[in-house]
Amino acid sequence: MTVISGCMMMVAYDNAAFNYKSNEIRYLLVNATTRRDPENNIIGVVGVAQDVTESSKNDRAIKAMANELRQLVDTAHAPILGIDVNGNVNEWNNKTDNITGFTKEEALDKPLLSTFIV
């Protein structure tokens, strides 16, 4: 819950799941705020909802794919490492850790050439 201005309160629910009569679950982005009379007493609530089911499904699919790729890199039987445009390590899988003895945490953000290449 967030105070917007004055004494108005606004509530936002990100991707609240709603069960429809057909037993279908839809995800809605819901925003609600209080309605007040001239004396600032709460007299009701105004709400707006947007159906975000499809984009929510896409987001979950992308996250699942990213997780699978992360596991593939981390568990590969070959060393996989990466560097950014400045030559600093930004990827270091488990096999690279095993071969070099440097953990991912020790390697990340270090310059590859001056730190690890002799």
Backbone as a ProteinNet text record, in pm:
[ID]
protein_1_A
[PRIMARY]
MTVISGCMMMVAYDNAAFNYKSNEIRYLLVNATTRRDPENNIIGVVGVAQDVTESSKNDRAIKAMANELRQLVDTAHAPILGIDVNGNVNEWNNKTDNITGFTKEEALDKPLLSTFIV
[TERTIARY]
85.2	0	89.8	54.3	137.9	54.4	107.8	41.4	73.6	-29.9	-9.7	4.3	-102.3	-96.1	-209.3	-186.7	-286.2	-310.2	-435.5	-471.1	-521	-501.7	-550.2	-456.8	-514.6	-435.3	-460.3	-354.4	-368.3	-309.2	-377.3	-330.6	-311	-199.2	-174.3	-137.9	-205.5	-174.4	-119.6	3.4	66.9	29.8	-39	-75.8	-153.6	-258.5	-346.2	-419.3	-424.9	-490.3	-638.4	-721.6	-866	-917.3	-998.3	-1056.9	-1193.7	-1209.7	-1335.8	-1434.4	-1560.2	-1665.3	-1633.3	-1565.7	-1529.8	-1408.2	-1360.6	-1240.3	-1110.5	-1119.6	-999.8	-939.4	-808	-741	-686.6	-719.1	-669.1	-589.8	-486.7	-404.1	-438	-467.3	-507.3	-412.7	-381	-309.9	-418.6	-427	-537.7	-484.5	-550.6	-521.1	-649.6	-641.6	-760.3	-720.5	-811.8	-789	-919.8	-909	-1029	-1097.9	-1230.8	-1309.8	-1342.6	-1333.8	-1358.1	-1457.4	-1530.7	-1624	-1549.5	-1618	-1550.4	-1485.8	-1534.9	-1476.3	-1363.4	-1324.5	-1215.3	-1249.4	-1379.4	-1420.9	-1423.9	-1381.8	-1385.7	-1530.8	-1570.8	-1708.5	-1714.7	-1599.3	-1598.4	-1459.8	-1456.6	-1331	-1352.2	-1252.3	-1252.6	-1140	-1172.4	-1071.5	-1068.2	-951.7	-930.8	-847.5	-885.2	-809	-776.8	-660.1	-617	-578.3	-632.2	-600.5	-460.4	-369.5	-230.4	-193.1	-293.5	-270.6	-168	-184.5	-93.5	48.3	65.7	201.5	261	177	224.4	274.4	200.8	244.6	378.3	390.9	515.4	631.1	606.4	711.3	757.1	662.1	697.4	774.7	737	806.9	950.4	968.3	1101.8	1188.7	1132.8	1207.7	1247	1156.8	1187.2	1298.9	1293.7	1397.1	1531.7	1531.8	1656.1	1714.9	1628.6	1674.6	1737.1	1674.1	1729.6	1866	1877.9	2005.5	2112.5	2074.5	2167.3	2217.3	2127.1	2166.7	2257.3	2228.8	2311.9	2453.6	2468.5	2600.9	2671.3	2601.3	2663.1	2707.9	2635.5	2665.5	2734.6	2774.2	2841.5	2971.9	3009.6	3133.1	3253.3	3234.8	3343	3348.1	3466.2	3472.8	3406.7	3322.5	3257.9	3282.8	3343.9	3365.2	3335.5	3304.7	3273.2	3332.7	3350.8	3400.5	3311.5	3310.1	3234.3	3321.9	3273.5	3347.4	3477	3489.5	3611.4	3710.2	3674.8	3763.6	3749.9	3645.8	3623.3	3532.6	3560.8	3484.4	3339.9	3245.6	3103.2	3031.5	3106.6	3050.6	3161.8	3129.3	3230.8	3156.1	3155.1	3074.2	3148	3079.1	3134.4	3261.3	3265.2	3382.6	3503.7	3483.8	3593.7	3643.5	3551.5	3583.7	3670.2	3627.9	3701.6	3842.1	3855.2	3984.6	4081.4	4031.6	4120.5	4137.3	4037.7	4041.7	3983.7	3951.4	3888.4	3736.8	3667.9	3522.2	3466.4	3340.8	3274.3	3278.9	3254.4	3254.5	3392.4	3498	3633.6	3667.1	3610.3	3644.9	3563.3	3437.7	3349.9	3406.9	3396.1	3437.1	3588	3664.7	3810.6	3853.2	3962.8	4013	4069.3	4015.9	4055.1	4205.6	4255.9	4395.1	4494.5	4481.9	4584.3	4566.8	4449.2	4426	4446.6	4401.4	4397.2	4485.8	4532.3	4613.4	4759.7	4848.2	4990.3	5068.3
-116.9	0	123.1	224.1	341.7	468	563.5	692.2	771.6	816.7	889.7	1038.6	1103.6	1244.4	1272	1360.1	1385.1	1259.3	1220.8	1101.2	989	999.7	893.6	774.9	658.7	536.7	465.4	403.9	328.3	189.8	89.4	-47.7	-101.7	-168.3	-231.5	-376.4	-465.2	-607.6	-647	-692.5	-732	-876.1	-896	-1028.8	-1110.4	-1053.6	-1128.1	-1234.2	-1356	-1465.7	-1466.4	-1469.8	-1476	-1603.5	-1676.8	-1800.2	-1766.5	-1790.9	-1763	-1878	-1852.5	-1953.1	-2078	-2060.8	-2172	-2250	-2216.6	-2273.3	-2230.8	-2135.7	-2079.1	-1977.9	-1977.6	-1878.5	-1769.4	-1645.8	-1530.1	-1444.4	-1379.3	-1292.3	-1147.6	-1071.2	-932.5	-841.5	-728.6	-622.6	-532	-524.4	-455.3	-333.4	-220.3	-97.8	-50.8	-9.1	41.3	159.9	251.7	367.4	403.7	468.1	504.4	625.1	627.8	747.2	812.9	944	1017.5	1131.3	1161.2	1273.1	1402.4	1518.3	1646.1	1652	1570.3	1568	1464.6	1406.2	1309.8	1173.2	1144.5	1011.7	917.4	794	695.7	658.4	671.9	637.7	526.6	479.6	371.4	347.9	264.3	228.1	232.2	280.6	278.5	185.4	91.3	-4.5	-19.5	-53.5	-78.9	-205.9	-292.6	-415.6	-431.2	-484.1	-511.1	-657.8	-728.3	-869.3	-880.4	-940.2	-955.8	-1103.7	-1189.3	-1334	-1372.8	-1324.5	-1364.1	-1316.3	-1190.8	-1141.6	-1211.1	-1247.9	-1321.1	-1459.6	-1526.6	-1657.4	-1644.4	-1540.4	-1517.8	-1492.1	-1411.7	-1383.1	-1511.1	-1595.9	-1721.2	-1813.5	-1816.3	-1900.2	-1850.2	-1720.8	-1663.7	-1693	-1679.2	-1709.4	-1856.6	-1945.5	-2088.6	-2118.9	-2056.9	-2079	-2025.6	-1908.5	-1851.1	-1940.9	-1998.2	-2088.9	-2214.8	-2269.2	-2386.9	-2356.6	-2240.8	-2203.1	-2182.2	-2122.8	-2101.7	-2236.8	-2333.2	-2466.2	-2534.3	-2517.8	-2576.3	-2522.8	-2391.8	-2329.9	-2375.4	-2370.5	-2404	-2549.3	-2640.9	-2783.5	-2843.9	-2761.6	-2811.6	-2881.9	-2981.8	-3055.5	-2989.3	-2867.3	-2789.2	-2654.2	-2597.2	-2465.2	-2360	-2280.1	-2169.6	-2044.1	-1945.6	-1817.9	-1708.7	-1593.4	-1481.7	-1354	-1256.7	-1125.7	-1017.4	-904	-789.6	-709	-595.7	-514.4	-458.2	-456.6	-406.8	-518.5	-642.1	-754.2	-812.7	-771.5	-824.2	-946.4	-1043	-1167.6	-1139.4	-1191.1	-1178	-1313.3	-1418	-1554.4	-1649.3	-1750.1	-1842.7	-1963.8	-2072.5	-2187.4	-2278.2	-2382.9	-2473.7	-2543.3	-2583.4	-2652.4	-2559.7	-2431.8	-2334.8	-2321.2	-2320.3	-2317.8	-2439	-2558.9	-2682.4	-2682.5	-2634.3	-2636.8	-2534	-2412.3	-2303.2	-2296.5	-2344.3	-2329.8	-2198.2	-2108.3	-1980.8	-1997.3	-1954.3	-1960.9	-1851.7	-1867.2	-1766.6	-1630.5	-1630.5	-1505.1	-1438.5	-1520	-1464.9	-1411.9	-1470.3	-1434	-1317.1	-1308.5	-1206.1	-1065.9	-988	-847.5	-826.1	-933.6	-921.2	-920.1	-846.3	-847.5	-985.9	-1048.4	-1184.8	-1193.7	-1107.7	-1119.8	-1097.7	-990.6	-960.8	-1043.6	-1102.8	-1180.7	-1330.7	-1382.9	-1529	-1583.8	-1502.7	-1549.9	-1512.9	-1612.7	-1586	-1581.4
0	0	0	-79	-93	-74	0.5	13.8	-111.7	-182.9	-307.2	-278.6	-242	-204.9	-107.8	-15.4	86.5	166.2	178.2	254.2	165.1	35.7	-52.8	-46.8	-45.1	-46.1	-177.8	-229.6	-353.2	-330.5	-381	-369.8	-510.6	-533.8	-663.6	-639.2	-708.2	-702.7	-838.4	-839.2	-964	-995.3	-1106.7	-1154	-1051.2	-997.6	-907.9	-988.5	-936.6	-1007.6	-973.6	-1075.8	-1058.6	-1123.5	-1050.2	-1101	-1160.5	-1288.8	-1357	-1335	-1362.3	-1347.5	-1429.6	-1542	-1629.4	-1577.6	-1457.9	-1395.8	-1464.2	-1554.8	-1617	-1520.3	-1509.6	-1426	-1516.6	-1485.9	-1560	-1462.7	-1512.7	-1430.2	-1462.9	-1357.6	-1374.5	-1298.2	-1358.5	-1290.2	-1233.8	-1101.3	-1035.2	-960.1	-980.3	-905	-840.8	-716.3	-645.8	-560.2	-547.6	-461.5	-391.8	-278.2	-202.4	-264.3	-250.2	-282.6	-151.2	-146.4	-21.2	-43.2	63.3	57.9	91.1	86.8	115	254	349	483.3	494.1	383.4	375.3	434.5	448.1	492.8	373.2	395.7	287.5	260.3	133.1	96.2	-8.3	-49.3	-147.8	-202.4	-301.8	-366.6	-517.3	-587.5	-733.3	-775.5	-862.4	-905.6	-1055.6	-1105.6	-1247.3	-1258.1	-1352.2	-1373	-1521.2	-1547.5	-1685.5	-1693.7	-1791.4	-1810.6	-1869.7	-1793.6	-1837.1	-1846.9	-1868.5	-1871.6	-1976.8	-2099.4	-2207	-2180.8	-2140.1	-2114.2	-1992.3	-1896.2	-1779.2	-1819.1	-1910.4	-1960.7	-2032.8	-2115.8	-2188.4	-2093	-1989.7	-1891	-1821.6	-1783.5	-1716.6	-1810.8	-1938.2	-2036.1	-2057	-2064	-2082.1	-1960.3	-1841	-1718.7	-1713.2	-1753.8	-1753.5	-1852.9	-1971.2	-2071.4	-2022.7	-1961.7	-1908.5	-1800	-1716.8	-1612	-1672.6	-1776.6	-1844	-1905.6	-1969.2	-2029	-1922.9	-1811.5	-1700.4	-1649.1	-1633.2	-1587.3	-1688.3	-1817.5	-1922.6	-1914.5	-1901	-1891.8	-1764.4	-1652.3	-1523.5	-1515.2	-1578.3	-1563.7	-1685.6	-1781.6	-1901.5	-1863.2	-1941.7	-1917.2	-1982.9	-2026.4	-2085.6	-2013.9	-2002.2	-1939.1	-2027.6	-1967.1	-2037.8	-1956.1	-2020.5	-1954.2	-2054.1	-2003.4	-2090.5	-2035.2	-2124.4	-2083.7	-2143.5	-2076.9	-2127.7	-2223.1	-2269	-2366.7	-2308.8	-2177	-2112.6	-2079.7	-2115.5	-2088.8	-1949.4	-1877.6	-1742.9	-1749.2	-1663	-1661.4	-1620.9	-1701.4	-1666.9	-1672.3	-1703.7	-1703.1	-1664.8	-1582	-1529.9	-1479.6	-1557.3	-1516.9	-1419	-1372.8	-1271.8	-1320.5	-1448.2	-1501	-1500.5	-1533.4	-1528.4	-1385.3	-1292.5	-1149	-1113.3	-1155.2	-1123.8	-1183.1	-1306.4	-1375.3	-1316.4	-1292.4	-1249	-1097.8	-1023.7	-878.2	-830.8	-923.6	-888.1	-893.4	-788.4	-788.8	-879.4	-914.2	-996.8	-927.2	-796.3	-720.1	-724.3	-720.5	-725.7	-864.7	-968.4	-1105.6	-1160.6	-1120.6	-1180.1	-1161.9	-1268.9	-1275.6	-1272.3	-1277.6	-1283.1	-1429.7	-1461.4	-1599.3	-1632.8	-1737.5	-1773.4	-1802.3	-1889.9	-1933.4	-1819.7	-1747	-1644.7	-1517.3	-1496.5	-1374.2	-1394.8	-1508.6	-1523.7	-1634.9	-1726.5	-1838.9	-1812.9	-1820.1	-1794.4	-1922.7
[MASK]
++++++++++++++++++++++++++++++++++++++++++++++++++++++++++++++++++++++++++++++++++++++++++++++++++++++++++++++++++++++

